[in-house]
């Protein structure tokens, strides 16, 4: 099953995430299919950049977003 989820990047106390499409069995920071957005929590308010077209494409192909990504996608629309 394909999931849309967060992958952590950045150093300690500099939390940044990529919104990725990856196989469910891959590690959190392992191999992924595509990067469709970013989340930056180091600035106030936090910055979410999501390519809505790619998100909708992967949803139509059967990818399941995690609860966090689902909430972020609904906030940005």
Order of alpha helices (4+ residues) and beta strands (2+ residues): beta-beta-beta-beta-alpha-beta-alpha
